[in-house]
Amino acid sequence: MGSSNGVQGLQAFILGLLIGLSSFSQCTSTLLDTNALLLVNASQGSTKKMPDNLFGVSFEEINNAGAGGLWAELVSNRGFEAGGLHTPSLIEPWSIIGDYSLVRIATDFSSCFNRNPVALRMEVLCDSNACPAGGVGVYNPGYWGMNIEQAKTYKLVLYIRSLDSINLTVSLTDSTGAQTLAASNIIATHVSNWTKVEIALKANATNHNSRLELKTNRKGIIWFDQVSLMPMDTYKGHGFRNDLFKMVANLKPGFIRFPGGSFAEGKSLISAYWWKDTVGPWEERPGHMNDVWAYWTDDGLGYFEFLQLAEDLDASPIWVFNSGFSQEQAVNPSNIKPLDVLDGIEFARGDPDSTWGSLRADMGHTEPFRLNHVAIGNQDCWRQDYRENYLKFYAAIKKAYPDIKVISNCDGSNTQLDHPAELYDYHLYANANTMFSMARKFDLTPRIGPKAFVSEYAVTWDDARYGNLLAALAGAGFLIGIEKNCDIVDMASNAPLFLNANTPDLWNTIYWMQHFFSMSNGATLLDSTLQTNSSNSLMASTIWFQNPIDKKKYLRVKVVNYGSNKVNLKIAFEGLDDHGLIDYSKSSKTVLSSTNVKDENSFQNPTKVSPVKSLLKKRKNDLSVDYIAGHYARELASYHKLLRIPVYVKLKAYQKVRNLETKIITKCCDMVWHEIPNRNKRKQIDSLVEPLSKPIPHDIQHTRETAKVDSGQMVDTMVGPCICRNISD
């Protein structure tokens, strides 16, 4: 249960509205001119402490989320390994510059790296007299074109070898090679052994569809390997794209689950995610074919980088490791050995002088990472041998690391698990109506045994498209249900985290929806009850939280209208005297809405559906403050008429107030709240009060919050602070 001990008052009230103005047939129908009352009970005995890591993100190497996305490497297939180990092999997306009669390229096994033996051999058949102007060579367009920005510097690293002297031009150009954005020359005479070359390229212009070129007009043979190009302004130099990292960070995720998903399984076991192949120097990582999602990954974003990403986000890492199954293959349980997993935990948490902890230290992170959760497999509960495999891993992990929380793939929301676990994994992919209705999924879940980890949820197919408003509304309703069941649901995350330019990017409507829940981690959930004749289409929750920046307390109300009509919503608060007065001058309303629930954002119109924030003003239709004499009423229709006496009352007068048998509700800072039995008593109190700077209201204050909640909208409203004044005898 939450506590308000030490609360110095609420800084502001935040109202969040998710609304979709549409007659879309799949939305739950509502009545015209619907009225609704949200009663919020803020008293201490009705609150719940929400888990510190309730909402986070689930990262999977899908949609080029890492390779070509968050991981800032611009070269695709940098080690020429994507074509496999049968040489000569395909080298896509590399291609030649010049006529095939002038330059020949092929892969061979000449690399100096044992775990990735393939290199590219380029034979130039022309010399300076016969080669075309600028020379011949190869180019790499990256992932659908490299994004090169003016004045930015890019670090090029490549390994070269030649029996002859070389004169090589490296450049960044537009997609045709006609415009040069940056260039440098490599002139060398002693490169018969593999030589590492590093060059800084500063762009003189911006082009979002660029390529890297390696050209020469000197006859001979040059070998290339491990060609890398990265911007030099990655987040903290850790290799993450600044723009995408900041967008994830703005969600304030409590955890990050990695590396998947199906990516952890692979379609075949050889293509599963094996963490040891993803650590150490990037040049020595073999990479692997992501056969589930059909593209190559160099594994520059490896196990170490995922742990670093979690630390940079101040999020708890959740490692999903392979449990002995791919989508099409399985390891015989007799061959299951947990040693690889224990080594992985040692890499993350071991002392720097331990076997695997020393490798982590060599990679630049002497201190252990805070890995406290691991998941045994992904969606494998239906496998015949999953339980046997699971128990082997569980026993080994608990023996070596008893504090680690282990996550089972088996759903424990309806029936008790037949094996030990701290959490169980729950995935939900559904149409919008089903997603919204699942807000009550955990209402009847037994409050004993392991807690739920909703590691993947998403609205799918036509209801979602690339993240439209309808999907956001349905997802928001589901998350409000998660908040209300935070005593049995420990964590939840949307999936997938990223799409790419060929299936639009992160700042879609789902992203903005998650912002409404960004302060829920570790917050206090207040009991809230909706009275409405559209109960199937309206969802709401209320939290109060401490802002980590200004350390003030805020009250946040989120309301989702999944119906097709407007709702006149009134919000009434009970027990706010436990927390202090609200400063409405600092309160705000944020609305996520559009003219059609199928609206979504795109690169062409990135703000078509985006939150609109405004101050919550004291207007008749938004905030009504009435002074009504008489009895303190508890009926909902009365909206809790309260008397507020700011501490214009000196301490002696305060004691006399008690003698008048006025019930003291609480004292916030120097603010005293009373229930006044009748007007005559009120007049007696007035005679004892000494005003400090302005007259005290002569009647009981009656406060209510009224907001229009349009169809398919979510509102987020902030309420604020206890006005503290010093008092003395």
C-alpha positions in Angstrom: 0.0 0.0 0.0 1.2 3.5 -0.7 1.9 6.1 1.9 1.8 9.9 1.9 4.2 10.3 4.8 6.4 13.3 4.3 4.3 14.6 1.4 4.6 18.3 1.2 1.8 18.8 -1.2 0.8 18.3 -4.8 2.4 20.5 -7.3 0.0 20.1 -10.2 -2.8 18.1 -11.7 -2.2 16.4 -15.1 -5.2 15.3 -17.1 -4.4 12.9 -20.0 -7.1 12.3 -22.6 -7.0 9.7 -25.4 -9.7 10.5 -27.9 -10.7 9.3 -31.4 -13.4 11.3 -33.1 -14.8 8.7 -35.4 -17.8 6.6 -36.0 -15.5 3.7 -36.7 -17.7 0.6 -36.4 -15.2 -1.5 -34.4 -15.2 0.9 -31.5 -17.5 0.0 -28.7 -20.7 2.0 -29.3 -21.8 4.6 -26.7 -24.9 6.6 -26.0 -25.3 10.1 -27.2 -24.6 12.9 -24.7 -23.0 10.4 -22.3 -22.2 11.7 -18.8 -19.6 10.1 -16.6 -18.2 10.7 -13.1 -14.7 9.6 -12.1 -14.5 9.5 -8.4 -10.9 9.4 -7.2 -10.1 8.3 -3.6 -6.8 9.7 -2.6 -6.9 8.7 1.0 -3.9 6.7 2.2 -5.8 3.5 2.9 -6.9 3.1 -0.7 -3.6 3.4 -2.6 -1.3 0.9 -4.1 2.5 1.2 -4.6 3.2 0.5 -8.3 6.3 -1.6 -9.2 9.4 0.4 -9.9 9.8 -1.3 -13.3 6.1 -1.6 -14.3 6.5 -0.2 -17.9 9.5 -0.8 -20.0 10.5 -1.7 -23.6 11.0 -5.0 -25.4 13.8 -4.9 -28.0 14.1 -7.4 -30.7 16.2 -7.5 -33.9 13.2 -7.2 -36.1 12.5 -4.5 -38.8 16.3 -3.7 -38.6 15.7 -2.3 -35.2 19.4 -2.8 -34.3 21.3 -3.3 -37.6 20.3 -0.2 -39.5 18.4 1.3 -36.6 19.4 2.0 -33.0 22.9 0.7 -33.6 24.6 3.5 -35.5 26.7 1.4 -37.9 26.1 2.7 -41.5 27.7 -0.1 -43.5 25.6 -3.2 -44.2 27.5 -6.5 -44.3 30.7 -4.8 -43.2 32.7 -8.1 -43.0 31.4 -9.7 -46.2 30.1 -12.7 -44.2 26.4 -12.4 -45.1 26.8 -14.6 -48.2 27.8 -17.6 -46.1 31.0 -19.7 -46.0 30.8 -21.0 -49.6 33.0 -18.7 -51.6 32.8 -16.9 -53.9 29.6 -15.6 -52.3 27.1 -12.8 -52.7 28.2 -9.6 -51.1 24.9 -7.6 -51.1 24.4 -4.7 -50.7 28.0 -4.1 -52.0 28.3 -3.4 -55.7 31.0 -2.3 -58.1 31.8 1.1 -59.5 32.8 1.0 -63.1 32.6 -1.5 -65.9 32.9 -5.2 -65.1 35.6 -5.5 -67.7 37.7 -3.1 -65.6 37.2 -4.4 -62.1 36.5 -7.9 -60.7 35.4 -8.7 -57.1 34.9 -11.9 -55.3 35.0 -13.2 -51.7 37.7 -15.6 -50.4 39.0 -17.0 -47.2 41.9 -14.6 -46.7 40.7 -12.7 -43.6 43.0 -12.4 -40.6 40.0 -13.0 -38.2 39.5 -16.6 -37.3 35.8 -16.4 -36.5 34.9 -14.5 -39.7 37.3 -15.7 -42.4 35.7 -14.1 -45.4 37.2 -11.1 -47.1 36.7 -9.2 -50.3 39.2 -9.5 -53.1 39.1 -6.6 -55.7 41.2 -6.9 -58.8 41.6 -3.7 -60.9 42.4 -4.4 -64.5 42.9 -0.8 -65.7 45.6 1.8 -64.8 45.4 5.6 -64.6 45.4 5.9 -68.4 42.5 3.4 -69.0 40.4 3.7 -65.9 37.5 6.2 -66.0 37.8 9.5 -64.2 37.7 9.0 -60.5 38.7 5.4 -60.8 36.8 2.1 -60.2 36.0 0.2 -57.1 33.1 -0.8 -54.8 30.4 1.0 -52.9 28.1 0.2 -50.0 24.7 2.0 -49.7 24.1 0.9 -46.1 20.6 0.2 -45.1 18.4 1.8 -47.8 20.9 4.6 -48.1 23.2 6.2 -45.6 22.0 9.4 -43.7 24.9 11.8 -44.0 24.5 15.2 -42.3 26.4 18.4 -43.0 29.2 19.3 -40.5 29.0 15.9 -38.8 32.2 13.7 -38.6 32.1 10.0 -39.4 34.7 7.5 -38.4 35.7 5.1 -41.1 37.6 1.9 -40.1 38.7 -0.7 -42.6 41.3 -3.4 -42.9 43.3 -3.5 -46.2 46.0 -5.7 -47.7 47.8 -5.6 -51.0 51.1 -7.0 -52.4 51.5 -3.7 -54.3 51.5 -0.1 -53.2 48.0 1.4 -53.1 46.4 4.8 -53.8 42.8 4.5 -52.6 40.1 7.2 -52.4 37.5 6.8 -49.8 34.5 9.0 -50.0 30.9 9.6 -49.0 28.7 10.5 -52.0 25.1 10.8 -53.0 23.3 7.6 -54.3 24.7 8.1 -57.8 28.3 9.0 -56.9 27.9 12.4 -58.6 28.1 14.6 -55.5 31.0 14.1 -53.0 30.1 14.8 -49.4 33.5 13.9 -47.9 36.6 12.3 -49.2 40.1 11.2 -48.1 43.0 9.3 -49.7 44.9 6.2 -48.4 48.4 6.0 -49.9 50.5 3.1 -48.6 53.4 1.0 -49.8 53.8 -1.6 -47.1 50.5 -3.3 -46.7 51.3 -6.9 -47.6 50.0 -7.9 -44.2 46.5 -6.9 -43.0 46.6 -3.3 -41.9 43.9 -1.4 -39.9 43.2 2.1 -41.3 41.1 4.8 -39.5 39.9 8.0 -41.1 37.7 10.8 -40.0 35.4 12.1 -42.7 33.6 15.4 -42.2 30.5 16.0 -44.4 30.2 19.2 -46.3 26.5 18.7 -47.2 23.5 16.7 -46.1 22.1 13.8 -48.1 19.7 11.2 -46.7 20.4 8.6 -49.4 24.2 8.4 -49.5 26.8 5.7 -50.0 30.4 4.9 -49.1 32.8 4.5 -52.0 36.3 2.8 -52.1 38.0 3.7 -55.5 41.3 3.5 -57.2 42.8 4.0 -60.7 45.9 1.9 -60.0 46.1 -1.6 -61.4 46.5 -4.5 -58.9 44.7 -6.5 -56.2 43.4 -5.1 -52.9 41.7 -7.1 -50.2 39.2 -5.4 -47.9 37.7 -6.6 -44.6 35.6 -5.3 -41.7 34.7 -1.9 -43.2 32.8 0.2 -40.7 31.4 3.7 -40.8 29.8 5.3 -37.8 29.0 8.9 -36.8 31.3 10.1 -34.0 28.4 11.6 -32.0 26.8 8.4 -30.8 25.3 8.5 -27.3 28.2 8.7 -24.9 30.4 7.1 -27.6 28.6 3.8 -27.0 27.4 3.3 -30.5 23.7 4.2 -30.2 22.1 6.7 -32.5 21.5 9.8 -30.5 18.0 10.6 -31.9 16.6 7.1 -31.4 18.2 6.6 -28.0 16.7 9.9 -26.8 13.2 8.8 -28.0 13.5 5.6 -26.1 14.9 7.4 -23.0 11.9 9.8 -23.1 9.6 6.8 -22.4 11.5 6.4 -19.1 11.5 2.6 -19.4 11.9 0.7 -16.2 13.4 -2.2 -18.0 14.6 -3.4 -21.4 14.0 -7.0 -22.5 16.5 -8.3 -25.1 17.4 -9.7 -27.6 13.9 -11.0 -28.4 11.5 -12.5 -29.1 11.9 -15.0 -31.9 15.3 -13.6 -32.6 16.6 -15.4 -29.5 15.3 -18.7 -30.9 16.1 -18.5 -34.5 14.4 -20.6 -37.1 17.3 -23.0 -36.9 19.5 -23.5 -33.9 22.6 -22.4 -35.8 20.9 -19.0 -36.4 19.8 -18.6 -32.8 21.3 -15.8 -30.7 24.4 -17.2 -29.0 25.7 -14.5 -26.7 29.4 -15.5 -26.8 29.5 -14.8 -30.6 28.4 -11.2 -29.9 31.1 -10.1 -27.4 34.7 -9.0 -27.7 36.2 -6.7 -30.4 33.5 -6.1 -33.1 35.9 -7.1 -35.9 36.1 -10.6 -34.4 32.4 -11.2 -34.1 31.2 -13.6 -36.8 27.7 -12.2 -37.1 24.8 -14.5 -38.1 21.8 -14.8 -40.4 18.7 -13.7 -38.6 16.7 -16.4 -40.4 13.4 -15.6 -38.5 13.2 -12.1 -39.9 15.3 -12.8 -43.0 18.3 -10.5 -42.8 21.9 -10.5 -41.8 23.2 -8.9 -38.6 26.9 -8.3 -37.9 26.1 -8.4 -34.1 27.7 -5.1 -33.5 24.8 -4.6 -31.1 25.8 -7.6 -29.0 25.2 -8.8 -25.4 27.6 -6.2 -24.0 26.0 -3.4 -25.9 22.5 -4.5 -24.7 23.7 -4.4 -21.1 25.3 -1.0 -21.7 22.0 0.2 -23.3 20.1 -0.8 -20.2 22.5 1.1 -18.0 22.4 4.2 -20.2 18.6 4.1 -20.0 18.7 3.5 -16.3 16.6 0.5 -17.0 16.8 -3.0 -15.6 18.1 -5.5 -18.2 16.1 -8.6 -18.8 18.0 -11.2 -20.8 16.1 -13.8 -22.8 18.3 -16.8 -23.5 17.8 -19.8 -25.7 16.2 -22.7 -23.8 17.3 -25.4 -26.3 14.7 -24.7 -29.0 14.6 -23.0 -32.3 11.4 -22.7 -34.2 12.2 -25.8 -36.2 14.7 -27.7 -34.0 15.3 -28.8 -30.5 18.2 -29.9 -28.3 17.7 -33.3 -26.6 17.2 -32.6 -22.9 20.1 -35.0 -22.1 22.4 -32.6 -23.9 21.2 -29.4 -22.1 24.1 -27.9 -20.1 23.4 -24.6 -18.3 27.0 -23.6 -18.4 26.7 -21.2 -21.3 23.9 -19.3 -19.4 26.0 -19.2 -16.2 28.9 -17.8 -18.2 26.6 -15.1 -19.5 25.5 -14.1 -16.0 29.1 -14.1 -14.9 30.0 -11.8 -17.9 27.3 -9.4 -16.7 27.8 -9.6 -12.9 31.1 -11.3 -12.3 34.2 -9.7 -10.7 36.6 -8.2 -13.1 39.1 -10.9 -12.3 36.7 -13.7 -13.1 36.9 -15.6 -16.4 34.0 -13.8 -18.1 34.0 -10.7 -15.9 37.5 -10.0 -17.1 36.3 -9.9 -20.7 33.6 -7.4 -19.8 36.3 -5.3 -18.0 38.5 -5.6 -21.1 35.6 -4.1 -23.1 35.6 -1.1 -20.9 33.2 -1.9 -18.1 35.0 -2.8 -14.9 31.9 -2.6 -12.6 29.3 -5.3 -12.9 26.0 -4.6 -14.7 22.8 -5.0 -12.6 21.4 -8.1 -14.3 18.6 -9.3 -12.0 16.1 -10.9 -14.4 16.5 -13.7 -17.0 13.9 -15.4 -19.1 14.3 -19.1 -20.0 13.3 -19.1 -23.6 10.7 -17.4 -25.7 7.2 -18.8 -26.3 8.5 -22.3 -25.7 6.0 -23.6 -23.1 4.2 -25.7 -25.7 7.3 -27.7 -26.4 7.3 -31.2 -25.1 10.7 -30.9 -23.3 10.4 -27.3 -22.1 9.6 -28.1 -18.5 12.6 -30.5 -18.3 15.0 -28.0 -19.9 13.5 -25.2 -17.7 14.1 -27.0 -14.5 17.8 -27.7 -15.4 18.4 -24.0 -16.1 16.4 -22.9 -13.1 18.2 -25.1 -10.6 21.7 -24.1 -11.9 20.8 -20.3 -11.9 19.4 -20.4 -8.4 22.3 -22.3 -7.0 24.8 -19.8 -8.4 22.7 -16.6 -8.3 19.8 -17.1 -5.8 18.7 -13.5 -6.1 18.1 -13.6 -9.8 14.4 -13.6 -10.8 13.6 -16.3 -13.3 10.8 -15.9 -15.9 8.9 -18.9 -17.2 7.4 -19.0 -20.7 4.2 -20.7 -19.3 1.1 -18.6 -18.7 0.1 -18.6 -15.0 -2.8 -16.1 -15.3 -5.5 -18.8 -15.2 -3.9 -21.9 -13.7 -1.0 -22.3 -11.3 2.4 -23.2 -12.8 3.7 -26.7 -12.1 7.3 -25.4 -11.8 9.0 -22.7 -9.7 9.3 -19.2 -11.1 9.2 -15.6 -9.9 7.4 -14.4 -13.0 5.6 -15.8 -16.0 5.6 -14.5 -19.6 2.4 -13.4 -21.2 2.0 -12.3 -24.8 -1.0 -10.6 -26.3 -1.4 -9.9 -30.1 -5.0 -9.0 -31.0 -7.3 -6.7 -32.9 -8.2 -3.4 -31.3 -11.5 -4.5 -29.7 -10.0 -7.6 -28.1 -7.0 -5.5 -26.8 -9.3 -3.0 -25.2 -11.5 -5.7 -23.6 -8.3 -7.3 -22.2 -8.0 -4.4 -19.8 -9.8 -6.7 -17.3 -7.7 -9.8 -18.1 -6.0 -9.9 -14.7 -8.9 -8.8 -12.5 -9.6 -12.3 -11.4 -6.1 -13.7 -11.5 -5.2 -15.3 -8.2 -3.0 -13.1 -6.0 -0.6 -15.9 -5.1 2.3 -17.4 -6.9 4.5 -15.8 -9.6 3.5 -12.4 -11.1 2.9 -11.7 -14.7 5.4 -10.2 -17.1 3.4 -8.9 -20.2 6.6 -8.8 -22.3 4.8 -8.4 -25.7 1.5 -6.8 -26.4 0.4 -5.2 -29.7 -2.7 -4.4 -31.8 -2.2 -6.2 -35.1 -3.1 -6.2 -38.8 -5.5 -3.6 -40.2 -6.4 -2.3 -36.8 -2.9 -1.2 -36.2 -1.3 -0.5 -39.6 1.9 1.3 -38.7 0.7 2.5 -35.3 -2.6 4.4 -35.7 -4.8 6.1 -33.2 -7.1 3.1 -32.9 -4.2 0.9 -31.8 -3.1 3.5 -29.3 -6.6 3.8 -27.8 -6.9 0.0 -27.4 -3.4 -0.2 -26.0 -4.0 2.6 -23.5 -7.1 0.9 -22.2 -5.1 -2.3 -21.8 -2.4 -0.5 -19.9 -4.9 1.1 -17.6 -6.0 -2.4 -16.7 -2.4 -3.3 -16.1 -2.0 -0.3 -13.7 -5.1 -1.4 -11.8 -3.7 -4.9 -11.5 -0.2 -3.8 -10.6 -0.2 -6.0 -7.5 -0.1 -9.1 -9.8 1.4 -7.7 -13.0 5.0 -6.8 -12.4 6.1 -5.5 -15.8 4.7 -4.8 -19.3 6.1 -3.7 -22.7 4.8 -3.1 -26.2 6.4 -5.0 -29.1 8.1 -4.4 -31.4 9.9 -1.3 -30.2 11.1 -0.2 -33.6 9.9 -0.1 -37.2 12.0 1.3 -39.9 11.6 3.7 -42.9 10.1 0.9 -45.0 7.6 0.4 -42.2 7.5 3.8 -40.4 9.6 4.8 -37.4 9.3 5.1 -33.7 7.3 8.3 -33.1 4.1 6.7 -34.2 0.9 7.0 -32.2 1.7 4.0 -30.0 4.9 5.8 -29.0 2.9 8.9 -27.9 0.4 6.7 -26.1 3.2 5.2 -24.0 4.3 8.7 -22.9 1.0 8.9 -20.9 2.4 6.0 -18.8 6.0 7.3 -18.5 5.6 8.4 -14.9 3.8 5.3 -13.6 6.9 3.3 -12.6 7.2 3.5 -8.8 4.2 5.8 -8.6 1.2 5.4 -6.2 -2.1 4.2 -7.7 -5.2 5.9 -6.3 -8.5 4.1 -6.2 -10.7 5.5 -8.9 -14.3 4.5 -9.8 -16.1 5.4 -13.0 -19.9 5.9 -12.9 -21.1 6.0 -16.5 -23.6 4.5 -18.9 -20.7 3.8 -21.3 -18.6 1.6 -19.0 -17.5 -0.6 -21.9 -15.8 2.3 -23.7 -14.4 4.4 -21.0 -11.3 3.6 -18.9 -9.5 5.8 -16.4 -6.8 5.6 -13.8 -5.2 8.0 -11.3 -1.7 8.1 -9.9 0.4 10.5 -7.9 4.2 10.6 -8.3 7.2 12.6 -7.4 8.9 14.4 -10.3 12.6 13.4 -10.2 13.6 16.9 -11.4 11.8 19.3 -9.1 11.0 16.7 -6.4 7.4 17.9 -6.3 4.3 15.7 -6.0 2.0 15.5 -9.0 -1.4 13.9 -9.5 -2.1 12.4 -13.0 -5.4 11.2 -14.3 -5.6 9.3 -17.6 -8.9 8.8 -19.4 -9.4 6.8 -22.6 -12.6 7.1 -24.6 -12.7 4.1 -26.9 -16.3 4.8 -27.9 -17.7 6.7 -30.9 -19.4 9.6 -29.0 -18.4 12.4 -26.7 -18.5 11.9 -22.9 -19.1 14.8 -20.5 -16.7 13.7 -17.7 -16.6 15.1 -14.2 -13.8 14.2 -11.9 -14.2 14.4 -8.1 -11.5 13.9 -5.6 -11.9 12.5 -2.1 -9.1 12.4 0.5 -6.8 14.9 -1.2 -6.4 16.4 2.2 -4.0 13.6 2.9 -1.7 15.1 0.3 -2.3 18.8 0.2 -3.9 21.4 -2.0 -3.7 21.5 -5.7 -2.1 24.4 -7.5 -4.4 24.7 -10.5 -2.2 27.5 -12.0 0.5 24.8 -12.7 -2.0 22.2 -13.9 -2.2 20.9 -17.5 -4.2 18.9 -19.9 -2.7 16.7 -22.7 -4.9 15.4 -25.4 -4.0 12.7 -28.0 -6.7 12.7 -30.7 -7.4 13.0 -34.4 -10.3 13.3 -36.8 -10.2 9.6 -37.6 -9.1 6.6 -35.5 -7.2 5.2 -38.5 -5.0 8.3 -38.7 -1.3 7.6 -38.2 2.0 9.4 -38.4 4.5 9.2 -41.3 7.7 10.8 -42.4 5.7 13.0 -44.7 3.3 14.0 -41.8 5.1 13.0 -38.5 2.8 15.1 -36.3 -0.6 14.1 -37.7 -1.5 12.4 -34.4 0.5 13.9 -31.6 -0.2 15.0 -28.0 -1.4 18.6 -27.5 -0.7 20.1 -24.1 -2.4 23.1 -22.6 -2.8 24.7 -19.2 -5.9 23.7 -17.2 -7.5 27.0 -16.7 -10.2 28.0 -14.3 -13.0 28.2 -16.8 -16.6 27.4 -16.2 -16.6 24.2 -18.3 -13.2 23.0 -17.0 -12.8 24.0 -13.4 -15.6 25.2 -11.2 -15.1 26.5 -7.7 -18.3 27.2 -5.9 -18.7 28.4 -2.3 -21.6 26.7 -0.7 -22.7 26.9 2.9 -23.8 23.9 4.7 -23.1 20.3 5.5 -20.1 18.4 4.2 -21.6 16.0 1.7 -20.3 12.5 0.7 -22.8 11.9 -2.1 -21.1 11.6 -5.5 -23.4 14.2 -6.9 -22.1 16.7 -4.4 -18.5 16.3 -5.6 -17.2 16.5 -2.0 -17.8 20.0 -0.7 -14.8 20.8 1.4 -13.9 23.7 3.6 -10.4 24.9 3.2 -8.8 27.2 5.8 -5.4 28.2 4.6 -3.2 28.8 7.6 -4.2 32.3 8.1 -5.2 30.7 11.4 -2.6 31.1 14.1 -1.8 28.2 16.4 -3.9 29.5 19.3 -6.9 30.0 17.1 -6.3 26.5 15.8 -6.7 25.1 19.3 -9.9 27.0 19.7 -11.2 25.6 16.5 -10.8 22.1 18.1 -12.8 23.3 21.1 -15.6 24.0 18.7 -15.7 20.3 18.0 -14.8 20.7 14.4 -13.5 17.5 13.0 -9.9 18.0 11.8 -9.2 16.0 8.7 -5.5 16.5 8.3 -2.7 19.1 8.3 -0.7 19.6 5.2 2.4 21.8 5.6 0.6 24.6 7.5 -2.7 23.9 5.9 -5.7 22.8 8.0 -8.8 21.1 6.6 -12.0 20.9 8.5 -15.5 19.5 8.3 -17.8 22.2 9.5 -21.1 21.0 11.0 -23.1 24.2 10.2 -23.0 27.8 9.2 -23.2 29.1 12.8 -20.1 27.1 13.7 -18.4 28.6 10.7 -19.1 32.1 11.8 -17.6 31.3 15.2 -14.5 30.1 13.5 -14.2 33.2 11.4 -14.1 35.3 14.5 -11.0 33.4 15.6 -9.1 33.6 12.4 -6.5 36.3 11.7 -6.0 36.8 8.0 -2.4 37.2 6.8 -2.7 38.8 3.3 -6.3 38.2 2.1 -9.7 37.4 3.5 -10.6 33.9 4.1 -13.5 32.5 2.1 -16.7 32.5 4.2 -18.2 29.3 2.9 -17.2 25.8 2.4 -15.2 25.3 -0.8 -16.7 23.0 -3.4 -14.2 21.9 -6.1 -14.8 19.8 -9.1 -12.9 19.1 -12.3 -15.0 18.8 -15.5 -13.5 17.9 -18.8 -14.9 17.1 -22.2 -13.6 13.6 -23.2 -14.3 13.2 -26.9 -14.7 9.9 -28.6 -11.5 7.9 -28.8 -9.4 10.3 -26.7 -7.1 10.1 -23.8 -6.6 12.9 -21.4 -3.6 13.4 -19.0 -4.1 16.1 -16.3 -1.6 17.4 -13.7 -2.6 18.9 -10.3 -0.5 20.8 -7.9 1.1 22.0 -4.8 0.3 22.4 -1.2 0.7 26.1 -0.5 2.9 26.1 2.6 3.1 29.0 5.0 5.0 29.3 8.3 2.9 29.8 11.4 3.8 30.8 14.9 2.2 31.4 18.2 
